[in-house]
Amino acid sequence: MLRSIATTFTHCFRIPELKSRILFTLGILFVCRLIAFIRIPGLDGEELHRFYKSMETSEGGLLSLYAMFTGGAVFRCAVGSLGIMPYITATIIIQLLTAVIPQLSKLAREEGGRAKIIQYGRYLTVLVCLVQGAAMTFGWERPQALFNSDQIGQLVLYGDNMIWWYRFQTLLILTTGTMLLMWLGEQITERGIGNGVSLVITIGILGDLPGAATGVYDMFFRENSEFHIGHAVALVLLLTGVIAGVIAITQAQRKVPVQYAQRAVGRKVYSGGTSFLPLKVNYAGVMPVIFASALLMFPEQIFLRLGSWMDIKLFREIAIALQYGSPTYLILFGLMILFFSYFWVATQFNELQIADDLKKNGGYIPGVRPGQATSDYLHSAMSRITLAGAIFLTVIAVIPIILQGTLEIPPTVTQFFGGTSVLITIGVMLDTMRQVESHLMMRHYDGFLKKGRIRGRMS
């Protein structure tokens, strides 16, 4: 097996176009990691990083989750501290508006309309960056209030006479950093291999691998450790089960049989045949988890600040209820994953268009009338299998949160070895491998995903 993988990698670099795409992608991802380390002038990133390291083993929660999505940049006061999340948030808003505003829905179906909607998403990303960047900029001025701790020192190195220069400079740099990450992600999608935005998030998650390894070492080898060999075996089994489950559900599909009737086009007669229409169980991939995590990342802090500044008890109670790991958080997280799974299918899977294309090409599903009946059948089938995929995503995503709360496992370990990070990493890696495989198969080379090795792969 290892020889086969090594041979496949060798074939990748024998194709000039594929080789250039892979090297281009690696180069862009290297730049993305640099953005997560280059610090903003006038801020003491060392102090914030020290504070985060002292807190991650005890609290984690929102701090560790946001650090994961930004590749640790937020706790280095780096240029990429906002990460790619403002772009994800803007994408969610645009897709929601497209579903409810008829003009945008019509524009999405027109030729060139999708490009205009993407452009609107970029403009909205700038606005989201300004809002989130301003909140982060003012938060860094008062880190004791922001993190509700006296263990952190002053972060802003400018004097009071330069405070407005600090605010303008930091807001501009944060916005520019996110827009640069967005542009780099789009370049990967167009000229590299894989989904650029997902790869930018994934490289940030993988950048936390040394921290996760350190957390595992501290769990079992520190003095007076409560963890033993049984916990280690359970952790390995959990990781193996999650990875196997993610691969299985990502590759799983329902094959709907399609029969084509004999038809004549001009003087040519095309014989009928039997094929199938693949319906993916996890059609939305990891996007529902990313969307749900992005939307639940800030409400706790927003209500907490409003409750403190306005002295409103209700806002403070809402903030406590929305804390990372609370029952309310878990319920909302699960419901949002279910919602976005169906929302993604509703906006991306067009059963009317599929039914119309089948009818035009003389195809039909055995036992189902062409046209509207076929559309209804596909809608019903997709709804049922989407429920199974959404429930699986929900279970995998909440496992590390529950483990962190019940067994007091460090968040760096639970978030890397289970849940959101594994879903994103495995999903993106499979998608990237499929794209590499498509290039290899066109040149008659074997790919990574051999036929028969992983069930559900299209023939």
Residue, then its C-alpha position, 0 to 999 in steps of 0.5 A: m500500500l505504501r509503495s502504491i501511494a509513493t508511486t502515485f505521488t511520483h506520477c503527480f510530478r510527471i504531469p507538468e500541469l499537475k506538478s505546477r498546480i501542486l507546487f503553486t498550492l503549497g507555495i500559497l499555503f506557506v504564505c498563509r502560514l506566514i500571515a499567521f505569524i507576522r505581528i501587527p506593529g504596536l502590539d505585544g503578541e508575546e504577552l497575549h500568546r503567553f496568556y493563551k498558553s496558560m489558559e488553554t489547558s484549563e478553559g479553552g472553549l471559545l479561545s481555542l476554537y477561534a485560535m483553531f480557525t485562525g491558525g493561532a494568529v489571533f493569539r500572536c496579534a498577527v496580521g491574519s488574526l481575523g482569519i478567513m471567518p469574515y469571508i465565511t460569515a459573508t458567504i452565509i449571509i449572501q446564501l441566506l439572502t439568495a434563498v429569500i430575495p427573489q432578485l438574488s435568486k434570479l440573478a444566481r440562475e442567470e449567465g454570469g450571475r454567480a460571479k456577481i453574487i461572489q463579488y457582492g460577497r467580497y464587498l460584504t466581507v469588507l464590511v464584516c471585517l470592519v465590524q469584527g476588526a473594530a471589536m478586536t482592536f478595542g478589545w486588545e486595548r482592555p485585555q483584562a476586561l476582554f478575557n475577564s482575567d488579571q493575569i494578562g498585561q497591557l497589549v498596546l505599546y502606543g501611548d495615549n497620544m497615539i491611540w487613534w493611530y493604533r486603532f486606524q492602523t490595526l483595523l486597516i491591517l486586520t481587514t487587509g489580512t483577511m482580504l489577502l487570505m480570501w484572495l489567496g484562497e481564490q487563487i488556489t481554487e482557480r490555479g491550484i488543487g482543491n477548494g482554496v478557502s477550505l485549504v486555508i482553514t485546514i492549514g491553520i488546523l494542521g498548524d496546531l498539531p504540535g500543540a495537540a501533541t504536547g497536550v497529549y504528552d502532558m495528559f499522560f506524563r505530567e506529575n499526578s496525572e489522572f489519565h492512564i493507559g486505558h484513556a490512551v487506548a480509548l483516545v486512539l480508538l475514538l480517533t480511528g472511529v471518527i476518521a473511519g466514520v468521516i471517510a465512510i460518510t463522505q464517500a457514501q452515496r445512493k445510486v438511483p438507477v436511470q434507464y435511457a430509451q432508444r432515440a434517434v437524432g437526425r439519421k443516427v439512432y442511439s441505443g438505450g442503456t442503464s446508468f445511475l444518478p449518485l446522490k451523496v449522503n453528505y452532500a454539503g460536506v463540512m460546510p454546515v459545521i464551518f457555518a455553525s461554528a462561525l455563527l456561534m463563535f461571537p454571540e457569547q462575547i457580544f452579550l457578555r460585553l453588552g451585559s457589562w456595559m449596559d448593566i443588564k442582567l438578562f444579557r449576562e444570563i444569555a451569555i452564560a447560557l451560550q458558553y462553549g460546552s453548555p447544554t444550550y450551546l450544544i443544542l444550538f450547535g446541533l440544530m444549526i448543523l442540521f439546518f445548514s445541511y438542508f439549506w446547502v442541499a436546497t440551494q445547491f441541489n436543483e432537482l428540477q434541473i436534473a429532472d428536466d435534463l433527464k427528460k430531454n435526454g430520454g432518461y427516466i427512473p424506473g417506476v417514476r414518471p418523467g418531469q415533476a414526478t421525477s423531481d418530487y422523487l429526487h427531492s424526497a430521496m435527497s431529504r431522507i439521506t441528508l438527514a442521515g448525513a446531518i445527524f452523523l455530522t452533529v454527533i461527530a462535532v459534539i463528541p469533543i465538546i462533551l469529552q472536554g466538559t466531562l473528562e476535563i481533557p485539554p481542548t487542544v487535544t479534543q478539538f484536534f483529535g475529534g469533531t470539527s477539526v477532523l471533519i474539516t481536515i479529512g473532508v478537505m483532504l478527500d476532496t483534494m485527493r479526488q481532484v488530483e485523481s481526476h488529473l491522473m485518470m485523464r493521463h491513464y495513471d492510477g489515483f489515490l482512491k482506487k476503485g473498490r477500495i472505498r465504496g461509493r466512488m463513481s465508476 
